[in-house]
Amino acid sequence: MDFGINNFFDTKHKNSKIGHYQDLEHIDGLSISTVSCGLYEKKRDDLVFFYFREGANYANVYTQSKLVSENIKWNKKIKEKKIFGILINTRNANAMTGKNGYNSLKNISTNLSKLLNEKQNSDEDFPKNIKPNQILFACTGTIGEKFPEVKILNNLNNLIEKIKYTQNKLIWIKAALGIMTTDTKPKLSMAECKIGNSEVKIYGIAKGSGMVYPNMATTLGFIFTDANISSSVLKQILNLNIKTTFNAITCDGDTSTNDMLTIFSTGKAHNKEIKNFKDPKIKQFVKSVHQVMLNLAKRVVSDGEGATKFITINCQNSKSEKDAKNICFSIANSPLVKTAITGEDPNWGRIAMAIGKSGASINVERLSISIGHYFILKNGKLVENYNEKNVSEYMKNENIEITVNLSNGSKHFTTYTMDLSKEYIDINSDYRS
Amino acid sequence: MDFGINNFFDTKHKNSKIGHYQDLEHIDGLSISTVSCGLYEKKRDDLVFFYFREGANYANVYTQSKLVSENIKWNKKIKEKKIFGILINTRNANAMTGKNGYNSLKNISTNLSKLLNEKQNSDEDFPKNIKPNQILFACTGTIGEKFPEVKILNNLNNLIEKIKYTQNKLIWIKAALGIMTTDTKPKLSMAECKIGNSEVKIYGIAKGSGMVYPNMATTLGFIFTDANISSSVLKQILNLNIKTTFNAITCDGDTSTNDMLTIFSTGKAHNKEIKNFKDPKIKQFVKSVHQVMLNLAKRVVSDGEGATKFITINCQNSKSEKDAKNICFSIANSPLVKTAITGEDPNWGRIAMAIGKSGASINVERLSISIGHYFILKNGKLVENYNEKNVSEYMKNENIEITVNLSNGSKHFTTYTMDLSKEYIDINSDYRS
């Protein structure tokens, strides 16, 4: 199903100033390689390498879980100014694997950096002293299983051989497919804009269709730009944009040990390096990154395990943003609301239940609830001409919008989620899915 | 399915000092009546009245939702020393029904108290001035639908006519059936003990199989005793016992607008009225009430919507009880853990995920996880002789126990929940279940 995801393209398309979507193409300064190490029983790419021959600026946000995977620990220790690559494997999360899991990453990065330096030797323009700790790792898959170090080591040569220095639509799709676990679709997004007179590109891919919950870089997401932006500004852009994108989605309320979102800038566009977040020249760029992030975040939700509906939940006019967020997520994570939506039942009582349990400050006499453009409750009272048949008809849509208006403040929040269907149970009760 | 609920009987039975379980019989000072008002399409009892001809002491705990039903508002206003009855209806929650819903209760209690006073006239020993606000209400069912005041009013005469002044097994089962909504089984429990030399009885019934979550009097529960205990002591007994019983269970993480648990004492046993919670004479009584409450709470979980497994989750040796509770509920409410258990998959990585997202203070190197009596993780490391096959075999049981040991403190908590099966979706996506 598509949840009108293609409409995201169309909607944004109208605003040609923000940029436009199209098939992802080449980003100067980036190379991509994908291989299969045989991590799955069925043959598929399971190792993806994004490689920056001349290095890249970068910034990360990570899961807020207290039990993080070994690769997150590895990445957090890196203080290098430039990064030369990120290696992403699927099938194994490298979480709860302890020192062995960490040492695997040490061995892999040592070998990989050696191979890269050998390769760089062939071109005198490129740095030849890539260090192991200039390689980031992203891992996703089952927690607590031994990390497949040997299988990955055995495929590093192959990975280097397959590096594509120029990208096209196909290699991007291969990369987006190569990082998938229970996802049913690759997730790609792009925007273009100007910094001063320079055209810059922002490309992104993501994976994730379960264990998706906010307050961190949910799922894996990788954003690439050729814009010339300092790492500290990249970090501020990520921090600003994550709140209303990857931190505004939830599939099942679960939070991974491995979530990360990384942005890389190769600096190959012609703009002068941006070192100040408040530089007015990047206003449009910040928005375009937001657009790519929101698009990817929505794709994650719309591909949520067993999703049959894409649900947008707005909470308006609350006392605090925290209240609005609590209400949105209380509704979004309620199994009773989710299953009512699966059943196409406008059971707004369950929405009220979720509002009540959120702990937010509420004045019932000012509370309004609407589904789609149908008001159900207005200032605490069922609207007089309420016709459930109309709302039942609306519930048959693939895109469902719920709006709660508290009328006791001026803050708001919007969250995105999917429903809870039997397919979710099927996928997740399957042995070691 | 039964989850060895009958074993609760057997287990407790061994300890004859605590009391024993048996079919519920008569409690002096209590009368019961059940009728059908036609609130459901299919004919069934939907109105249950517990009546105290000479009044009863009582204490309540209520839902912590910010949006409470009209009957909770009604009950909270009552400051009378003695209560004469509680009227329980199903099918309609009387929540989000505003002033109309509240006025319905006013009308019903006015009519009901009149009828009761007429009835009391026939016996000169009984009080003849029962006031409307000496009747409590419990409602359960769909939120936001008009309260069926007229149907209930029309059946009050019938309700009075059917009052049984003596109880037996059958009338208790009828009452427990009459308060059910999506429950598949009536929930009854009993204990007997002594206060001084007086034998006293504690009988309880409950309903609830969804929207069950802690931090309040989840579900509806009614406890009756003939012991002579002041209302303030009853309140302290409820508050103490609720933490580890009704507030330690969760089915789907959802919280109702209507939850309440009430205890009534008719005072017809021969003990002198207990006015001090610290009176050593009630030590055993407090434990027996706990036993009845825990038994009912477990029955609610075991009858959880679509439950195929009964799950006990222990968190041991945490820094604070809050940490232990957060970890227990993070595991218990995780759809990924629940579905793994449905699939009989010992996917302990998901347990680790849920521990990580709980926000509790954890030292990974001290963390241990076991399923049943199988250690999986010990001090942060996978146990050397870990044999997944054994645990897979264990997962086929109906009763699953998960234990997390943090080894960084001395607090603990235990919670009870069930798994998440396709049947949950079936039940809850069914239009207006």
Contacts between the chains, C-beta under 8 A, distances in Angstrom:
chain1	res1	chain2	res2	distance
A	63	B	356	8.0
A	64	B	357	7.9
A	65	B	353	7.2
A	65	B	356	3.6
A	65	B	357	5.2
A	66	B	355	7.5
A	66	B	356	4.9
A	66	B	357	7.7
A	66	B	358	7.4
A	66	B	359	6.9
A	66	B	360	7.0
A	66	B	361	7.8
A	66	B	362	5.0
A	67	B	352	5.6
A	67	B	353	7.3
A	67	B	355	6.1
A	67	B	356	3.2
A	67	B	362	6.7
A	67	B	364	6.4
A	67	B	367	8.0
A	68	B	356	7.3
A	93	B	349	7.0
A	95	B	349	6.8
A	95	B	352	7.0
A	95	B	353	8.0
A	96	B	349	6.4
A	96	B	352	5.0
A	96	B	377	6.9
A	96	B	380	7.9
A	96	B	382	7.6
A	98	B	380	6.2
A	98	B	381	5.8
A	98	B	382	8.0
A	142	B	347	7.6
A	142	B	349	5.7
A	143	B	348	7.9
A	143	B	349	2.6
A	143	B	350	7.0
A	143	B	352	5.5
A	143	B	353	6.1
A	144	B	348	5.8
A	144	B	349	4.1
A	144	B	352	6.4
A	144	B	376	8.0
A	144	B	377	7.7
A	144	B	382	6.8
A	145	B	349	7.6
A	210	B	336	6.7
A	211	B	336	6.3
A	211	B	353	6.7
A	213	B	357	7.3
A	252	B	334	8.0
A	252	B	335	4.4
A	252	B	336	6.5
A	253	B	253	7.6
A	253	B	333	7.3
A	253	B	334	7.5
A	253	B	335	6.8
A	254	B	334	5.5
A	254	B	335	6.5
A	254	B	336	4.9
A	254	B	350	7.9
A	254	B	353	6.5
A	254	B	354	7.3
A	254	B	357	6.9
A	255	B	353	7.0
A	255	B	356	7.1
A	255	B	357	3.7
A	256	B	353	6.4
A	257	B	352	7.0
A	257	B	353	5.7
A	257	B	356	5.4
A	333	B	253	7.2
A	334	B	253	7.4
A	334	B	254	5.4
A	335	B	252	4.4
A	335	B	253	6.8
A	335	B	254	6.5
A	335	B	335	7.4
A	335	B	420	7.7
A	335	B	424	7.3
A	335	B	428	7.0
A	336	B	210	6.7
A	336	B	211	6.3
A	336	B	252	6.5
A	336	B	254	4.9
A	336	B	428	5.9
A	339	B	424	7.3
A	339	B	425	5.5
A	339	B	428	3.6
A	339	B	429	4.4
A	340	B	428	6.8
A	340	B	429	6.8
A	342	B	425	6.6
A	342	B	429	4.3
A	343	B	428	7.3
A	343	B	429	3.2
A	343	B	430	6.0
A	343	B	431	5.9
A	344	B	431	7.8
A	345	B	429	7.2
A	345	B	430	7.9
A	345	B	431	4.7
A	345	B	432	6.0
A	347	B	142	7.6
A	347	B	432	6.2
A	348	B	143	7.9
A	348	B	144	5.8
A	349	B	93	7.0
A	349	B	95	6.8
A	349	B	96	6.4
A	349	B	142	5.7
A	349	B	143	2.6
A	349	B	144	4.0
A	349	B	145	7.6
A	350	B	143	7.0
A	350	B	254	7.9
A	352	B	67	5.5
A	352	B	95	7.0
A	352	B	96	5.0
A	352	B	143	5.6
A	352	B	144	6.4
A	352	B	257	6.9
A	353	B	65	7.1
A	353	B	67	7.3
A	353	B	95	7.9
A	353	B	143	6.1
A	353	B	211	6.7
A	353	B	254	6.5
A	353	B	255	7.0
A	353	B	256	6.4
A	353	B	257	5.7
A	354	B	254	7.2
A	355	B	66	7.5
A	355	B	67	6.1
A	356	B	65	3.6
A	356	B	66	4.9
A	356	B	67	3.2
A	356	B	68	7.3
A	356	B	255	7.1
A	356	B	257	5.5
A	357	B	64	7.8
A	357	B	65	5.1
A	357	B	66	7.7
A	357	B	213	7.3
A	357	B	254	6.9
A	357	B	255	3.7
A	358	B	66	7.4
A	359	B	66	6.9
A	360	B	66	7.0
A	361	B	66	7.8
A	362	B	66	5.0
A	362	B	67	6.7
A	364	B	67	6.4
A	376	B	144	8.0
A	377	B	96	6.9
A	377	B	144	7.8
A	380	B	98	6.3
A	381	B	98	5.8
A	382	B	96	7.6
A	382	B	98	7.9
A	382	B	144	6.9
A	420	B	335	7.7
A	420	B	425	6.5
A	421	B	425	6.3
A	421	B	429	7.7
A	422	B	422	4.5
A	422	B	425	4.8
A	422	B	426	7.4
A	424	B	335	7.3
A	424	B	339	7.3
A	424	B	425	7.8
A	425	B	339	5.5
A	425	B	342	6.6
A	425	B	420	6.5
A	425	B	421	6.3
A	425	B	422	4.8
A	425	B	424	7.9
A	425	B	425	6.6
A	426	B	422	7.4
A	428	B	335	7.1
A	428	B	336	5.9
A	428	B	339	3.6
A	428	B	340	6.8
A	428	B	343	7.3
A	429	B	339	4.4
A	429	B	340	6.8
A	429	B	342	4.3
A	429	B	343	3.2
A	429	B	345	7.2
A	429	B	421	7.7
A	430	B	343	5.9
A	430	B	345	7.8
A	431	B	343	5.8
A	431	B	344	7.7
A	431	B	345	4.7
A	432	B	345	6.0
A	432	B	347	6.2
